[in-house]
Amino acid sequence: MPGPSRPAVPKEWHTLCIVYSRILILVCGDRAMSAGVTVFVDYNANPTEASQVGLFKGEELSSIDTLLSRCPVLKLDAGQVLLSPGQPNHVLYLLLSGRLRVHEASLTADPVDDVEAGECIGVLSIINGHPCTEYVVADQDCRLLVVDEGRLIEFINSSHDFARNYFLLLMQYLRSDGPTANQHERIREKYDRASSVDELTGVHNRCWLEEMLPRQIMRSSTNQEALSLIMVDVDHFSEFTRDFGQTAADQALYTVVRSLTTRARPTDLVARYADDEFVIILPDTDLQGARILAERLGEVVSQTGIVLPKACILPPVTISLGVVQLKAFVAGEKLLLDAAAAAARAKAQGGNTVSE
């Protein structure tokens, strides 16, 4: 089946994160990245706590359990100061539990913002080694996972999801002069969205699909409810791109997605599976209901012209649709492969049709 085996995020980000970090470290000078870490003696990071950290979003923590176990956990009592202006900081702090508050001028001044569990401190200072510019104080009893530069590189090497999340967060910091604390929430929302939404079509991406489908399977199996899947494959898409160009091809995909989302129920879930393939998850829907919807979608798409704003209207594209129903508790990957095989059979019949 065509399409990437991972979410639509370049694997080169692993290398880019490492190279970019090392370049900045060289520019700013060598520093003892592990300074002060040895005094933290608690190595009992709770996997449940770690799973709430934004940088681990989408990650199977079992795959990096060894690395997590080697990162010390710092415990702060409410009122303890973590960082002060002018203090060097050479580690990344991931807030597992509790809350931190940030002061600009002095500890007696009103806090400018809070840092909640799941967020992090030191995104840039671990790279550039610049001293802190604000006070960071425990507003509640806190637990912080401490990641030095060496461990950070190991996480990036070991985990595609961590590398993606770190790179997106780093971009946000570098585009500004280092965000103030009250920008943390907006940054988190941005990289959460970037990690789950396809930029071109606006629907969920494959990363989200591979995370959500097992949950839907578990829910349907537990509740003994039907669950069906539709795989949508645009017919002759490479030829369309060759004849009309990339801009028209992008608009064609966008048009197809609009047809899918406007005809689907609010509870149906649409995601981009590959370049010209989409998946619709249909909770509480049997095979017959899924086929009826698939036939309706095929008809609508085949009758909808591709509008290029201020240019022209191109002929409609057609789609091949594969329909499957969950018959037993199976992995999401197997259900996707069955749906893809059904779509391939529809395409082999000439396209613009539905197959089971």
C-alpha positions as CSV (number, residue, x, y, z in Angstrom):
1,M,0.0,0.0,0.0
2,P,1.5,3.4,-0.9
3,G,2.1,6.0,1.7
4,P,4.5,6.5,4.6
5,S,4.6,4.0,7.4
6,R,4.9,6.9,9.9
7,P,3.1,10.2,10.4
8,A,3.7,12.8,7.7
9,V,6.7,14.3,9.6
10,P,10.2,14.1,8.0
11,K,12.4,11.6,9.7
12,E,15.3,14.0,9.0
13,W,14.0,16.0,12.0
14,H,15.9,13.6,14.2
15,T,19.2,14.7,12.5
16,L,18.1,18.3,12.2
17,C,17.3,18.6,15.9
18,I,20.7,17.1,16.8
19,V,22.7,19.2,14.3
20,Y,20.9,22.4,15.2
21,S,21.4,21.8,18.9
22,R,25.1,21.0,18.5
23,I,25.7,24.1,16.3
24,L,24.1,26.4,18.9
25,I,26.1,24.7,21.6
26,L,29.3,25.2,19.7
27,V,28.4,28.9,19.0
28,C,27.6,29.5,22.6
29,G,30.6,27.6,24.0
30,D,31.0,24.3,25.7
31,R,29.4,23.9,29.1
32,A,29.1,21.1,31.6
33,M,25.5,20.1,30.7
34,S,25.2,17.7,33.6
35,A,26.3,20.3,36.2
36,G,24.2,19.9,39.4
37,V,22.2,16.9,38.2
38,T,24.0,14.5,40.4
39,V,22.4,16.0,43.5
40,F,19.0,14.7,42.4
41,V,18.7,11.2,43.8
42,D,15.1,10.3,43.0
43,Y,14.9,8.1,39.9
44,N,11.3,7.1,40.3
45,A,9.6,8.8,37.3
46,N,6.0,7.8,37.2
47,P,5.1,6.7,33.6
48,T,1.6,8.1,34.1
49,E,3.0,11.5,35.0
50,A,5.5,11.3,32.1
51,S,2.7,10.5,29.6
52,Q,1.1,13.9,30.4
53,V,4.2,15.8,29.3
54,G,3.7,17.5,25.9
55,L,7.1,16.4,24.6
56,F,6.1,12.8,25.0
57,K,2.8,13.2,23.2
58,G,2.1,10.2,20.9
59,E,5.0,8.3,22.4
60,E,4.8,4.7,23.7
61,L,6.7,5.3,26.9
62,S,7.6,1.6,27.1
63,S,10.0,2.2,24.2
64,I,12.0,4.8,26.1
65,D,11.5,3.4,29.6
66,T,15.3,2.8,30.0
67,L,16.0,6.5,29.2
68,L,13.3,7.7,31.5
69,S,14.7,5.5,34.3
70,R,18.1,7.2,33.9
71,C,16.7,10.8,34.2
72,P,16.6,12.0,37.8
73,V,13.4,13.5,39.3
74,L,13.7,16.8,41.3
75,K,11.3,17.3,44.1
76,L,10.5,20.9,45.1
77,D,8.4,22.0,48.1
78,A,6.0,24.8,47.6
79,G,7.9,28.1,47.8
80,Q,11.2,26.7,46.7
81,V,13.1,28.6,44.0
82,L,14.0,26.5,40.9
83,L,15.7,29.3,38.9
84,S,16.8,32.9,39.4
85,P,17.9,35.7,37.1
86,G,21.5,35.4,36.2
87,Q,21.7,31.7,37.2
88,P,23.2,29.4,34.5
89,N,20.9,26.6,33.5
90,H,22.1,23.6,31.5
91,V,19.2,21.2,31.7
92,L,15.6,20.8,30.5
93,Y,13.0,20.5,33.2
94,L,9.8,18.6,32.4
95,L,7.1,19.4,35.0
96,L,5.5,16.0,36.0
97,S,3.2,17.3,38.7
98,G,2.4,20.5,40.6
99,R,2.6,24.0,39.3
100,L,5.4,26.6,39.0
101,R,5.0,30.4,38.9
102,V,7.2,32.9,37.1
103,H,8.3,36.3,38.4
104,E,10.1,38.9,36.3
105,A,11.5,41.6,38.6
106,S,11.5,40.0,42.1
107,L,9.9,37.3,44.1
108,T,7.7,39.8,45.8
109,A,6.3,41.0,42.5
110,D,3.1,39.5,41.1
111,P,3.8,36.4,39.0
112,V,3.6,36.9,35.2
113,D,2.5,33.4,34.5
114,D,2.1,29.8,35.7
115,V,3.8,26.7,34.3
116,E,1.4,23.7,34.5
117,A,2.1,20.0,34.7
118,G,3.0,18.7,31.2
119,E,5.0,21.9,30.2
120,C,8.7,22.4,30.3
121,I,11.4,24.9,31.4
122,G,14.8,25.5,29.8
123,V,14.0,24.7,26.1
124,L,16.6,27.3,24.9
125,S,19.0,27.5,27.8
126,I,19.9,23.8,27.4
127,I,21.1,24.7,23.9
128,N,22.5,28.3,24.2
129,G,23.6,28.2,27.9
130,H,22.3,31.8,28.5
131,P,21.6,32.7,32.1
132,C,18.0,32.7,33.4
133,T,16.1,36.0,33.1
134,E,13.2,35.2,35.5
135,Y,12.5,33.6,38.8
136,V,10.8,30.2,38.6
137,V,9.3,29.2,41.9
138,A,7.3,26.1,43.0
139,D,3.7,27.3,43.6
140,Q,2.8,23.8,44.8
141,D,4.8,20.7,45.7
142,C,6.4,19.7,42.3
143,R,8.1,16.8,40.6
144,L,10.3,17.6,37.6
145,L,12.0,15.2,35.3
146,V,15.6,16.5,34.7
147,V,17.0,16.0,31.2
148,D,20.6,17.1,30.4
149,E,22.0,17.6,26.9
150,G,23.2,14.0,26.6
151,R,19.9,12.6,27.6
152,L,18.1,15.0,25.3
153,I,20.1,13.8,22.3
154,E,19.3,10.2,23.3
155,F,15.6,10.9,23.4
156,I,15.8,12.6,20.0
157,N,17.7,9.6,18.5
158,S,15.3,7.0,20.1
159,S,11.9,8.6,19.5
160,H,10.4,10.0,16.4
161,D,7.5,11.5,18.3
162,F,9.8,13.2,20.9
163,A,12.0,14.6,18.1
164,R,8.9,16.0,16.3
165,N,7.5,17.6,19.5
166,Y,10.8,19.0,20.6
167,F,11.5,20.5,17.1
168,L,8.1,22.1,16.9
169,L,8.5,23.6,20.4
170,L,12.0,24.8,19.6
171,M,10.8,26.5,16.4
172,Q,8.3,28.5,18.4
173,Y,10.9,29.7,20.8
174,L,13.4,30.6,18.1
175,R,10.8,32.6,16.1
176,S,10.5,34.8,19.1
177,D,13.2,36.0,21.5
178,G,12.2,33.2,23.8
179,P,8.6,33.3,24.8
180,T,7.4,34.8,28.1
181,A,5.8,32.4,30.4
182,N,2.3,33.5,29.4
183,Q,2.9,32.1,25.9
184,H,3.4,28.5,27.1
185,E,-0.2,27.5,26.7
186,R,-0.4,29.0,23.1
187,I,2.8,27.2,22.1
188,R,1.5,23.9,23.5
189,E,-1.7,24.3,21.6
190,K,0.2,25.0,18.4
191,Y,2.4,21.9,18.5
192,D,-0.4,19.8,19.7
193,R,-2.4,20.8,16.6
194,A,0.6,20.5,14.3
195,S,1.2,16.9,15.5
196,S,-2.4,15.8,14.8
197,V,-3.7,17.8,11.9
198,D,-2.9,17.6,8.2
199,E,-1.9,21.1,7.1
200,L,-3.3,20.9,3.5
201,T,-6.7,19.5,4.1
202,G,-7.4,20.4,7.7
203,V,-8.5,16.9,8.8
204,H,-6.6,14.7,11.2
205,N,-3.3,13.2,10.0
206,R,-2.0,9.6,10.1
207,C,-0.3,10.1,13.4
208,W,-3.6,11.0,15.0
209,L,-5.3,8.1,13.1
210,E,-2.9,5.5,14.4
211,E,-3.4,6.8,17.9
212,M,-7.2,7.1,17.8
213,L,-8.2,3.9,15.8
214,P,-7.1,1.5,18.6
215,R,-9.2,3.5,21.1
216,Q,-12.2,3.3,18.8
217,I,-11.7,-0.4,18.4
218,M,-11.5,-0.9,22.1
219,R,-14.5,1.2,22.8
220,S,-16.6,-0.6,20.2
221,S,-15.5,-4.0,21.3
222,T,-16.2,-3.2,25.0
223,N,-19.6,-1.8,24.2
224,Q,-20.4,-4.5,21.7
225,E,-21.1,-1.9,19.0
226,A,-20.4,-2.1,15.3
227,L,-17.5,-0.2,13.9
228,S,-16.7,0.2,10.2
229,L,-14.0,1.8,8.2
230,I,-13.9,3.4,4.7
231,M,-10.7,3.8,2.8
232,V,-10.9,6.5,0.2
233,D,-8.4,6.5,-2.7
234,V,-8.4,9.2,-5.3
235,D,-8.4,7.7,-8.8
236,H,-5.6,8.5,-11.3
237,F,-4.2,11.2,-8.9
238,S,-0.7,11.1,-10.4
239,E,-2.1,11.7,-13.9
240,F,-4.2,14.6,-12.6
241,T,-1.2,16.1,-11.0
242,R,0.9,15.7,-14.2
243,D,-1.9,17.2,-16.4
244,F,-2.9,20.2,-14.2
245,G,-0.1,20.8,-11.8
246,Q,0.5,20.6,-8.0
247,T,-1.7,23.6,-7.1
248,A,-4.7,22.0,-8.9
249,A,-3.8,18.6,-7.3
250,D,-3.8,20.2,-3.8
251,Q,-7.2,21.8,-4.5
252,A,-8.5,18.5,-5.7
253,L,-7.6,16.8,-2.4
254,Y,-9.1,19.7,-0.5
255,T,-12.3,19.4,-2.5
256,V,-12.5,15.7,-1.9
257,V,-12.1,16.2,1.9
258,R,-14.8,18.8,2.0
259,S,-17.1,16.3,0.3
260,L,-16.2,13.7,2.9
261,T,-16.6,15.9,6.0
262,T,-19.8,17.6,4.9
263,R,-21.5,14.2,4.3
264,A,-20.2,12.5,7.4
265,R,-21.9,12.5,10.8
266,P,-20.5,14.6,13.6
267,T,-19.4,11.3,15.3
268,D,-17.5,10.1,12.2
269,L,-13.8,10.7,12.1
270,V,-11.9,11.6,9.0
271,A,-8.1,11.5,8.6
272,R,-5.5,11.7,5.8
273,Y,-3.9,8.3,5.5
274,A,-1.4,8.9,2.7
275,D,-0.8,11.3,-0.2
276,D,-4.1,10.7,-2.0
277,E,-5.8,8.4,0.5
278,F,-8.2,9.1,3.4
279,V,-9.8,7.1,6.1
280,I,-13.3,7.5,7.7
281,I,-13.9,5.8,11.0
282,L,-17.6,5.1,11.5
283,P,-18.5,4.3,15.1
284,D,-21.8,2.4,15.7
285,T,-22.1,1.6,11.9
286,D,-22.4,-1.8,10.3
287,L,-21.1,-2.8,6.9
288,Q,-24.4,-2.0,5.1
289,G,-24.5,1.5,6.6
290,A,-20.9,2.1,5.7
291,R,-21.5,1.0,2.1
292,I,-24.5,3.3,1.7
293,L,-22.4,6.2,2.9
294,A,-19.5,5.2,0.6
295,E,-21.7,5.0,-2.4
296,R,-23.1,8.4,-1.6
297,L,-19.6,9.9,-1.1
298,G,-18.4,8.5,-4.5
299,E,-21.4,10.0,-6.3
300,V,-20.9,13.4,-4.7
301,V,-17.2,13.6,-5.4
302,S,-17.7,12.5,-9.0
303,Q,-20.1,15.4,-9.5
304,T,-18.1,18.2,-7.8
305,G,-15.8,20.2,-10.0
306,I,-12.4,21.4,-8.8
307,V,-12.6,25.2,-8.4
308,L,-9.3,27.1,-8.8
309,P,-10.0,30.5,-7.4
310,K,-9.7,33.3,-10.0
311,A,-8.7,30.7,-12.6
312,C,-11.0,28.0,-13.8
313,I,-13.1,25.0,-12.8
314,L,-11.5,21.7,-13.6
315,P,-13.3,18.4,-14.1
316,P,-14.2,16.3,-11.0
317,V,-12.0,13.5,-9.8
318,T,-13.4,10.2,-8.8
319,I,-12.6,7.9,-5.8
320,S,-12.3,4.2,-5.1
321,L,-13.7,3.2,-1.7
322,G,-13.0,0.2,0.4
323,V,-15.4,-0.7,3.2
324,V,-14.8,-3.1,6.1
325,Q,-16.4,-3.8,9.4
326,L,-14.8,-4.8,12.6
327,K,-15.7,-8.5,13.1
328,A,-13.5,-9.3,16.1
329,F,-11.0,-7.6,18.3
330,V,-8.1,-6.9,15.9
331,A,-5.3,-4.4,15.8
332,G,-6.0,-1.1,14.0
333,E,-3.2,-1.8,11.6
334,K,-5.0,-5.0,10.4
335,L,-8.3,-3.1,9.9
336,L,-6.5,-0.4,7.9
337,L,-4.8,-3.1,5.7
338,D,-8.2,-4.8,5.1
339,A,-9.8,-1.4,4.1
340,A,-6.8,-0.6,1.8
341,A,-7.1,-4.0,0.1
342,A,-10.8,-3.4,-0.5
343,A,-10.1,0.0,-2.0
344,A,-7.4,-1.6,-4.2
345,R,-10.1,-4.0,-5.5
346,A,-12.4,-1.1,-6.3
347,K,-9.6,0.6,-8.1
348,A,-8.8,-2.6,-10.1
349,Q,-12.4,-2.6,-11.3
350,G,-11.8,0.8,-12.9
351,G,-12.3,3.1,-10.0
352,N,-15.3,5.3,-9.0
353,T,-16.8,2.3,-7.2
354,V,-17.1,0.6,-3.8
355,S,-15.7,-2.7,-2.8
356,E,-15.8,-4.8,0.4
